[in-house]
Amino acid sequence: MTASKTKSGVSEDIDMLSGKVAPGMEITYIVKFFPEAKSDYAYDLMIITEREKFIVPIRAMGSRAVLDFPDQLDFGLVPVKYNNEKPVILRNIGEKTTKWAITTPASFAVNKTEGILEVGQTEQLIFSFQPAEARKYKEDLKLSYDNFDVTVPTLGEAHNDNVYLSKGHVTADPTSITLFSHQYYKIVNKSAVPIEFSWRAFATEAEEKEKKDRLNSQLNNEQQDELTEIERRFNNQTLSDDDDGSLDSDDSYDNAELSAKHERRK
C-alpha cells in the first residue's frame, strides 16, 4: 500500500499490489528486506494474470560457515608403496558452527573423516598417500559442510626409487652330500627413505591376486563336485532302501495269503 494525493489535494490509498498494465509497458516493484536475525529467509512471490500464474522465489541467506582449505593437495614425487603424509589445517572463518565431512579417493586417506568446527577454530588433518604403482595420480576429494560440496584436486606422482639387488642370479657352489654352501645376496637401498621388502613368488600383486583367484575357483569347483557326488550317492541309497522295503511287503502279503488258504482247506 502506498499513499498519493489527487488533484484536489485529498490523499487516497491506492492498491499497488494489483492493477493493469498496457501492452508494451512495465511496472517496477522494489522489494525491501528487513531481517530480524542472522538466519535464512525464504518467500515465494506469486504473480497472477488473467491467463497464467507464476512464482518469483525470494531468498535471503543468513550466517554461513566458511571453511579455509587448500585449493589442491599436491604430494609431489614420492616412492612407490611408501606412506607419505601431508598435514593440512582446516579453519572455520565464517559466522556459524558447522559439521564437516571429507571423502577421499582410493589412493589417498585422512586420519579423520568428519567433525564439528566452531567459529574461529582450527583442526589439523593428516592426509596420506601410498601409491601402489609408478604413475601419475590425479583424483578429487570431496569436502562437505553446511549443505555445500567442495571438490579439491589431489595430485601425486609415484616412481620406483633407487633400490636394487646386488646380483641378478645366485649360483650355488658344488658341495658334498650332507654339507652345504652359501652365497651372499644383498638388497641395496640408495633412496632417501627406508624401504620395507618381502620375498614373494610373483613379481606383482596383480599376478599374485590372479593366481589366488584361480586357485580359489578351482577349490570351489572341486567342493561343488564332491557335494554333487555325495548327493547322488545318498539319492541312490534312498532308492535302494525303498525297493527293499517294497519287496518285503509283497513277501509278507504272499505268506499271509498262503496261510489263509491252508486254514480254509482244514
Salt bridges, closest charged atoms under 4 A:
ASP40 OD2 - ARG64 NH2 3.05
ASP44 OD1 - ARG59 NH1 3.12
ASP68 OD2 - ARG91 NH1 2.99
GLU95 OE1 - LYS38 NZ 3.93
GLU123 OE2 - LYS112 NZ 2.59
GLU133 OE2 - ARG135 NE 2.92
ASP146 OD2 - ARG64 NE 3.88
ASP146 OD1 - LYS96 NZ 3.39
GLU205 OE2 - LYS81 NZ 3.87
GLU208 OE1 - ARG200 NH1 3.28
GLU208 OE2 - LYS212 NZ 3.36
GLU210 OE2 - ARG214 NH1 3.90
ASP213 OD2 - LYS209 NZ 3.00
GLU229 OE2 - ARG232 NH2 2.40
GLU229 OE2 - ARG233 NE 3.10
GLU257 OE2 - LYS261 NZ 3.98
